[in-house]
Amino acid sequence: MIELKKKGESINLSKKGSGIGEVLVNLNWNQNPKTAKSGGFLSSLFGGGQKNFDLDLGCLYELNSGEKGCVQALGNAFGSLNNMPYIQLDHDDRTGASTGGENLRINGTRIADIKRVLVYAFIYEGAANWSEVDGVVRLTYAHGEEIVVKLDEHRNGQIMCAIAMIENIQNETFSVKRLVEYFPGHKQMDRAYNWGMNWVAGSK
């Protein structure tokens, strides 16, 4: 396991033979926040011990063709693994009860089509108390060690967390860089990383 601990720290994925294959990005989080047991103010925000927030995994993508978009449960934009954008969200875990969390699948055999991918999480419902979420993202693939980014830097009150940037390296492999930056919403995050998309309110 390789943990990216410092902001801006990065690593390239190992490549063997014809490519890097499928890349799996997994988000999981703590289902039982410590403060929920205390009975205090934060306990009420978390429903007195019952998890009442919905943490979602998603990404912004930019293809080498110039095509841009997002893959996320909000707006039912689940993507596609074998067609554009070659990125797919497997399901929407609304409670944190799924032991497998949520997963983004990236088709590494189409690396020449993918310029960059910004992996993020956002709190769709509930109080934005990231310090109690204990979120962790794990990136796994066939030819190398698991890469881990923990959401251990917090800005409570912000619903978006830009977790990692995955970028194309000479159409041969991807680099993975730790971000862990927090924003009020999609629009502000988009602006910070120069994506240039138009955003409207959505639902799921």
Solvent accessible surface area in square Angstrom, and as a share of the most:
residue,aa,sasa,rsa
1,M,132,0.59
2,I,55,0.28
3,E,35,0.16
4,L,2,0.01
5,K,133,0.56
6,K,152,0.64
7,K,98,0.42
8,G,42,0.40
9,E,68,0.30
10,S,64,0.41
11,I,49,0.25
12,N,82,0.42
13,L,6,0.03
14,S,54,0.35
15,K,93,0.39
16,K,125,0.53
17,G,77,0.74
18,S,128,0.83
19,G,14,0.14
20,I,1,0.01
21,G,22,0.21
22,E,70,0.31
23,V,1,0.00
24,L,61,0.30
25,V,2,0.01
26,N,23,0.12
27,L,0,0.00
28,N,32,0.17
29,W,14,0.05
30,N,37,0.19
31,Q,69,0.31
32,N,95,0.49
33,P,1,0.01
34,K,137,0.58
35,T,29,0.17
36,A,10,0.08
37,K,162,0.69
38,S,81,0.52
39,G,64,0.62
40,G,38,0.37
41,F,155,0.64
42,L,57,0.28
43,S,6,0.04
44,S,74,0.48
45,L,58,0.29
46,F,2,0.01
47,G,38,0.37
48,G,55,0.53
49,G,30,0.28
50,Q,134,0.60
51,K,40,0.17
52,N,71,0.36
53,F,4,0.02
54,D,3,0.02
55,L,0,0.00
56,D,0,0.00
57,L,0,0.00
58,G,0,0.00
59,C,0,0.00
60,L,0,0.00
61,Y,21,0.08
62,E,18,0.08
63,L,4,0.02
64,N,74,0.38
65,S,93,0.60
66,G,46,0.45
67,E,80,0.36
68,K,77,0.33
69,G,9,0.08
70,C,29,0.17
71,V,1,0.01
72,Q,8,0.03
73,A,1,0.01
74,L,26,0.13
75,G,51,0.49
76,N,111,0.57
77,A,34,0.26
78,F,64,0.27
79,G,35,0.34
80,S,29,0.18
81,L,21,0.11
82,N,107,0.55
83,N,101,0.52
84,M,108,0.48
85,P,11,0.07
86,Y,18,0.07
87,I,0,0.00
88,Q,58,0.26
89,L,3,0.02
90,D,63,0.33
91,H,67,0.30
92,D,33,0.17
93,D,10,0.05
94,R,123,0.45
95,T,74,0.43
96,G,1,0.01
97,A,68,0.53
98,S,37,0.24
99,T,127,0.74
100,G,38,0.36
101,G,0,0.00
102,E,0,0.00
103,N,20,0.10
104,L,0,0.00
105,R,80,0.29
106,I,0,0.00
107,N,18,0.09
108,G,1,0.01
109,T,102,0.59
110,R,89,0.32
111,I,17,0.09
112,A,55,0.43
113,D,45,0.23
114,I,0,0.00
115,K,95,0.40
116,R,38,0.14
117,V,0,0.00
118,L,0,0.00
119,V,1,0.01
120,Y,0,0.00
121,A,0,0.00
122,F,4,0.02
123,I,6,0.03
124,Y,65,0.25
125,E,101,0.45
126,G,42,0.41
127,A,29,0.22
128,A,15,0.11
129,N,16,0.08
130,W,1,0.00
131,S,39,0.25
132,E,21,0.09
133,V,1,0.01
134,D,70,0.36
135,G,3,0.03
136,V,18,0.10
137,V,6,0.03
138,R,87,0.32
139,L,6,0.03
140,T,49,0.29
141,Y,27,0.10
142,A,84,0.65
143,H,61,0.27
144,G,30,0.29
145,E,95,0.43
146,E,50,0.23
147,I,4,0.02
148,V,1,0.01
149,V,4,0.02
150,K,85,0.36
151,L,4,0.02
152,D,79,0.41
153,E,69,0.31
154,H,77,0.34
155,R,134,0.49
156,N,76,0.39
157,G,58,0.56
158,Q,35,0.15
159,I,67,0.34
160,M,0,0.00
161,C,0,0.00
162,A,0,0.00
163,I,0,0.00
164,A,4,0.03
165,M,12,0.06
166,I,2,0.01
167,E,65,0.29
168,N,29,0.15
169,I,60,0.30
170,Q,153,0.68
171,N,79,0.40
172,E,91,0.41
173,T,14,0.08
174,F,0,0.00
175,S,13,0.09
176,V,3,0.02
177,K,70,0.30
178,R,0,0.00
179,L,14,0.07
180,V,3,0.02
181,E,63,0.28
182,Y,9,0.03
183,F,29,0.12
184,P,75,0.47
185,G,11,0.10
186,H,25,0.11
187,K,101,0.43
188,Q,68,0.30
189,M,0,0.00
190,D,6,0.03
191,R,152,0.56
192,A,54,0.42
193,Y,35,0.13
194,N,120,0.62
195,W,1,0.00
196,G,70,0.68
197,M,47,0.21
198,N,150,0.77
199,W,51,0.18
200,V,138,0.79
201,A,109,0.85
202,G,45,0.43
203,S,76,0.49
204,K,53,0.22
